[in-house]
Amino acid sequence: MNTDQIKKIKKIASILKVLYVEDDLLIQEQIGRFLLRFFKDITYAHNGRDGLDKYNKSDYDIVITDINMPVMDGMEMLKNIKKINEEQIVIITSAHNDSDNLVKLIELGADRFIMKPIDFNRLLKVIAKYAIELYTEKRKLALEKQVSQHEIEKETFLDGVVMPLLILNGNEVEYANETFKNSFIHHNNYGKYNLSELFENEMLKSMNKHELFHYIKKNQNEAYKIFFGDKKKSYIIKINKLKNSTKSICYFLNLEEMEEKLGYVKKITTEHQESYDLTTNLLLRNEFKYYMSKIPKNTKYDAVCFSLKDIEQFVKDFGVASLQKVYAKLGKYLMDDFSDLREDGIVKIFYFNTNKFVILTKNDSLENVKEILESFSSSKYYFESKKDTMNAMRLDILTHHINEENSINNTIASIDNKLYMLKS
């Protein structure tokens, strides 16, 4: 094996964990020094019982063991290890080359037998073989996990889009988002669904997939009457090819529904036009300044600043795309739980920035507001199907008493400082 090959084996083996079981301390030291040239993570054991105990406490890529040892021999340890994980790679070293032992070892599932005294070149070849196999498998699993995570993030993002949407591969429907399924088909078997059935127009209803998508691509500004349950709604359908891909994205635009679902509501009055965040449907930061200017003199108000705890861990687990759904859900919870206080003009709820929220409340309702927010940790969940403490929407909360002698800008600066102090 040449120098370049050895370098490659060192790089590959450096990510693997080895359990080495040997009762002879001199041999253990000699073989251990050789193994450390390739493996960074080696656990040593002095007999079969010690080896089995350590095996039960961790995961190992390769087990190397002697046969004849006190307390428990290597054969008994091999038997127990294979019961735990029949795929475990176990290399046997022994000074005894009798046929009975070899047959038993093969029956127990030993992967390789190396005679003592150890020939290091032979040991290196055996190590190289299994290191390459394990590295290839680990890389394959990592790539599969990466692809799987990418698909999850993509679907999470697309499911958060409030317009009906399809991913087409040629003329086949590869994916339909939740809005499309909930709006039109109410099941997951969209691949076999005849999309032409959606349309009122008899000509479109008679078309196959190829004809239908070809027609839509040529007439993308046309309004189509589509059945929505028992009703008919007008949609503009757009099909755009994805860059560097054979796939296309097809989305259905209903302008009236878009305005309603996105929550981009501008309530026009003769005095003031309110603006709302698209995702949470909460008042935007700039609205806080306006409402501060409308507080009557000698009226005590407080600002309750809060954010979602552990949001960074949530992003690591489920991806950035999942945040849109989380904030939308939090916004709905806030609007529902504070509906009475909002209608009575006691509180206003604002989305200040990413994971930064503020409730402006009359002083005599401060404790009520805090109590409602604190109840989220036991009543509100990221996923309704999994109601446990790890899934609870826990909030970090700080309060700021508004001093009417301070300017509005100074008050907002103080609230920003409180928001900065919150943990996320």
N, C-alpha and C positions, 0 to 999 in steps of 0.2 A: 504494500500500500504506500503510494508516494506522499510527499509532503502536502500537496494541495488536497488530496483525498482526506488525509488526517485532519487538516484544518476544517474541512467541511463537516467531518464527523464530530469534531469538538463543538462546532456551532450548533449542530442539530441536537447533540446529546445534552447540551447545557440547559435545555428547558425540561429535561426529564428527571423524574425522581426515582432513586434506587434504594432498595432495602437489601443490605448485605449481612448475611447471618453466618458466623464462623466462630467456633469456640477456641481455636488456636490463635492466641493474640499475635504471635509473630507472623503467621500467614495472613491474618486480618490486616495487620499493618502494611505488609508488602503489597497485597492485592489492593488495599485501600488507597495507597499512594498512586498506584497505576490508574485506578478508577477516577481519582480526583483530577487526572489530566483531562478527563472528558466530561464528567458529571459534576455539577456544582452542588447538587442536593443529594447527599448520601446519608442514610440512617444506618447505624451499626447495631447488631444484636449478637448475643453471645451463646444462645442456644435456641432450640425450636420454640420453646414456650415464650421466651423474650421476643423472638421474631414475630410470633403470632399476635402477641399483645400489641406490639408496635404497628403491625399490619392493620389491626382492628381500629387503630386510632387515626389512621391517615390513608391516603390513596398513593399507590406506587405504580410506576410504569414498568419497572423491571425488579424482580426478586432474584438475588443470587444467593445460594445456600449450600453449605456442606451437608453431608448425610449423617455421619456418625457424630452425635453431639449429646451431652448430658441433658437431663430433665425431659426434653422431648427431641427426638431425632428429626432430621430434615424430611424424611419420608412422611412422618405423621403431620408435620407442619404443612408440607405440600398438599396432603389430603384435605386438611382443614381450609387452606387458602383456596383451593379449587372449589370447595363447597360454597365459599363466600363469593368468589368470582372465577367462573370456569374459563374466562378469557385471559386471566392474568398470565403474563409471561414469567416463567420460572426457569432459571438456569441452575443446573446441579453441578457442584464440584465434589469430587471424591477420589480418594487414593485407591479405592476398591473397584475393580472392573469385572465383577462377577455377573454372569448372565441373569441370575435370579433377580438381583437388584435392578438391572436394566429393564427387564420385563415389567416389574412392579412399577418402576418410575414412569414407563411409557403408559401403562394402564391408568396411573394416577394423573397423567396429563403434563408431565415435565416436557419443556420445550427443547431443551438442549442439555447434553451431558458432557462435561469437560473433566479429563483426568488430571489429578495432581501427580507430580508438581506441575503447576500451571504453565502452559506455553502462552506467553503474552501475545504473540502474533495470532495464535488461534483465538484467544479471548477477544482480541481487538476485532477480528473478523465477525465473531458472533455478536459482539456489541454493535458493530456497524450495521449488521443486517437488521437487528431489532430496532435500533435507533432510527434508521431510515423508514422502516415500516410504521413505527409509532408517530414519527414526525409527519409523515404523509397523511396518516389518519387524523391527527390533531389539526393539521392545516385544512383538511377537507371539512372537518366538523366546524372549524372556525369560520370558513367561508360560507358554509350552509347557515350558520347562526347569523352571520353578517347579512346574507341575502334575506333570511327570514325576518330579521329586525328591520331591514329596509322595507320589506313588503308590509310589515305591521305599521311602520311609521307612515308609509304611503297611504294605506287604507284608513288609518286613524285620521290623517289629514283630510282625505277625500270624503270620509264619512262626516266630517265636521262642516263641509261645504253645504250651505242651505239650499242650493239649487239641485234639481235632478241631474245626474251626471253618469255617463258611461265611458268605459275604456274599451275601444274597439281594436281588435287585431285582425286587420283586413276587414271582412264583413261579419266577423264573429264577435259577439259581446263577451269580453274577457272579465269584466268587472262592472258592477252596478253599485253606486253608493247607497247609503241608508235612505237618503231622501228620495231617490228614484224608486227603491223597493217599497217604501212606505206610501209613496204617492200613487204608484201605478200597478204594482204586481203583488205585493204583500207576501212574497216567498223568496227563497234564495236560488231557485232553479232558473235564473235569468238566461243561462246559456241556450236553453231550449225554448225560451219564450218567443212567441211570434210578435215582434214589435209592431207590425202593421195593424194589429188589432186595436192599438191605442187610438188610431186616427178615425175621424168621422168621415173623411173623404173616401168614397167607394173605390176610386182609382188607386189610392194609397193602400187601402185595405187589401187589395188584390195583388200587391207587389210582393216578391220574395225579398230576402235581406239585401242581396246585391242591388236589385233595382231600387229599393227604398233608399238605401244610403247614397246611391249615385244621384237620385233625384234630389235628396236633401242638400247634398254638397253643391249642386248646381243652383239651388233656390234657397240660399241661406237667409235671405231677407223676407221670405214669405212667412206669414202667420198661419199656424196650423191649429185646427180645432182638435183637441185631444180629450178623451174621456178621463175624467178625474172622479172615480166612484160613479155616482149617478149624475154628476154634472159634467159640463163641457167647459174647458178653459182654453184660451188662446195662448200659444207658445211660439216663440221664435227659436228654431233649433240651429245650433252652430256645430260644425265638425271641423276641428283643426288638427293637422298632423303634428305629432310630437317630434321635436328635433332629434336627429340621429336615431330614428326608430321607425319600425314598420307600423307602429300603433298610432291611434288617433284618439282625441278626447271629444266626446259629444255631450253638449250640455243644453238644457232646456230653460229658456228665459221667459218668465212671466213677470213683467215689470211691477204689477200691483203686488204680487206675492213677495217679490224680492224686497220691496220696501217694508212690507209687514214683517217678514221673517228675520231680516237682518237687524231689525230694531233700530234702523237709522231714522229715527223719528224727529222731526222738527216741529215742535208745537208752536204754531204761530199765533201770537196774541198781539194786541195793539201796543202793549208795553214792552214785551221781551220775547225773543225767539230762542228757545232752549235747544242745546245740542247734546247729543247722547253718544256714548261709546257704542260702536257697531256690535261688539261681541257681548258685553255685559248688560247693555241697555241702561247703564247708569250714567248720571250726569258727568260731563267732562270737567277736567280741572279748571278750565277758564270760567265755568259757571259758578265756582266757589266764590270768586271775587265779586261777582254780581250779587249773590245772595248775602254775602257779608255786608255789602253796602245797603241792603234793605233791612238789616236788623234794627229794630226800634231802640232808641236810647233807653238806658236803665233796664235793659232786658238781658238777663244772664244766659249765655250760650257756652257750650263746650264742643270740642272737636274730638271724636273718637277715631284714632288712627289704628289701622289693622292690616295684617297681611296673612296669607296662608303659610303655615309652618311646613318645613320639610319639602318645599316645592322643588328644590334643587335635586333631591333624591328622586322625586316623582319624574322629573325630566330625564334623569339617568336611566330609570327603569322603563319609561314608556315613550321617550322621545319628545323633542320640542313641539312637534305637530300636535301632541295631545293637549297642550296648554289651552288652545282655543276652546276645546270642549270643557275643560276644567273651569275656565273663567266664565264661560256661558252658564254653566251649572251654578256656580257661586252667585252670579248676578241674579239668576232666577230665584234662588233661595233667599237672597237679601230682599228682593222686591216682594216676595210672598210673605216672609216673616215680619216685614216692617210695613205691610200694606195699610194697616189701620193708622199707624203713626204718620205715614206719608200723607194719607188722605186728610188727616186732621192738621196737616201743616206743621207738625212737631219736629220732623226730621227731614233732611235731604241727604241722599247717598251719592257719593262721588267716586269716580275712577280717576285717581291722580296720575298713576303711571303703572308700569308692569308690576303686578302683585303689590300695589300700594293703593289702599282704599281709605276714605274718610267719611264719617257720618257727622253732619252738623246737627246738633240737637239742643233743645232748650234744657237748661240746667236741671230742672226738676224731673226730667225724663232720663237723665244720664244713667242711673243705676239700672233702669229698665232696659235701655239700649245695650249695656254691657252684659246683662243677664242673657239677653237673646243671643248675642254673639258668642258668649261662653258655652251656650247650649249646643252649638254646632258640633263640638267634639264628640257629643253623644247621640246626635240626631241626624247629622248630615254626612254623606259618604261620597267618595270619588266614584265608586261603583256600587250601585244599589244591590247587586247580586252578592256582594261580599261585605256584610256589615260587621266589621270588627275594628278594634282600636287602630290597627296599622293602616286601615283604609279610611279612617275618620278625617273630616275636614277640620283640622285643628287650626285655630287662629292665634296669632300673637297680637296683643292689644295694648295700646298706650293711650292715655287721655291728655288733652291739653285744654286748660281753662282759657277762654277768650277774654282778654282784658280790653274793654271798649276804649281805653285810653291809648292803646297801641294802634298804629296805622294798619290798614288792611295788608299792605306788603310785608310789614314786620310780622303780622300774625301768620301769614302764609309761609314766611321763612321759618318761623318756629315750628309750624306743622311739618314742613319738609324735614327739619332736624329730627322730629319724633319718628317720621316714616323711615328715615335713614337708620335709626336705632333698632328698628324691628328686625327680627330674625326671619330668614327665608330658607 
